[in-house]
């Protein structure tokens, strides 16, 4: 089973509009972390936002917010007031405890969503 | 401060040759990751080092792939007898333990002819 599922291969949004990128995850652990990264055409991976499984508030970072619904195991990224520079690939990722539970293990990524912002 | 650095930035090699890719993590970061990204694809986990613990090698695709981390800092990913399907961008990342963010390097673009 996929650990991280991003069901939208591509999304389009008009400049200045808001857009939601979907992400669902699968884990049996109670403690985990969820990340979103942006990868523009240059290839660099840019960290956007982080949500811990025990965080009671939804994470926000500027125009980015994470709609965390723990019971549904979803962690959707909301980008408000889209800009042309937001056009990129967006990856959702999850970090679970390593075996033994003494530290955190690897980051598992979804397949990504290509966002295109139209002027 | 300096971010994660990787070298070389690009590598072209012939099928059957061995290659070494280097990663310098952010100073003080105890966790180091290697990922592979093929064109237009997601990130495939390869190997993870955490402090002095045994590395998680569960993502290495074959025994041609190996990695080491010397002195808890610099890491080298070695691919022996390269194949054309090894062509990809190899990304290194590092973080402090537990809840810290994970920072990626710029990647090494490997092309096997």
Interface residues (C-beta under 8 A of the other chain):
Chain A: X33 X35 X37 X43 X44 X45 X47 X50 X52 X91 X93 X95 X98 X103 X104 X105 X106 X107 X108 X109 X110 X111 X112
Chain B: X31 X33 X35 X41 X42 X43 X45 X48 X50 X51 X53 X56 X59 X89 X91 X93 X97 X98 X99 X101 X102 X103 X104 X106 X107
